[in-house]
Amino acid sequence: MKRNGLKLATILMGSAPLTTFAHTGHDVSGFLAGFGHPLMGADHVIAMAAIGIWAYMLNNEGIKHSGSMIPSVFLAMMAFGAALAFSNFALPLVEMGIAISVILLGILLVAGKRLSLGITLPMTAVFALFHGAAHGVEMPYSADVTGYFAGFLLASASLIFVGYTLENLLIAGGESRAFEHKLVLPMSGSLVALSGVYQLLMS
């Protein structure tokens, strides 16, 4: 299918609702290919869940709007990174960047760092660029662009929501805060970081 500038412009419109992308009209395979892509890579699944955990952690520490801004920035920059790849802009060392982002996310969870949004959001944006670029590079040539973008953004948002929700269920507040610091976050962060190290060694 012809990749035209109108579709690309639509993708880059941050104010456009995600549901707009889903109405591809005649090409369902683009959406399904996009939706399935984040789910087939362990690095993407782990990173999305870690972003959700991180967003909840900061939100639970009283950093206002972090619970919504971190996922929003991540998804927006993922779309931008995919659009760059779609436009034949070669972002260097994509696989290494993804692995390093997973390692750093794991370290943040282990250390329990509570960072300001001024630091958190740029980090989130850089992480997302690499993940988005990978989605853009691996888009099937015949896939509908709008459907593909809608699919991987929806799947990524769902994984972030899963991470956020699981952390919310595990951390009930009050007496569980000690449990959070001593066990839940360090263990989950260690697993995230180790998976990133493995991915880095394999890239």
Summary of the structure (lengths in Angstrom):
residues: 203
radius of gyration: 17.0
end to end distance: 31.5
largest distance: 57.4
contacts: 712
relative contact order: 0.22
helix: 77%
strand: 0%
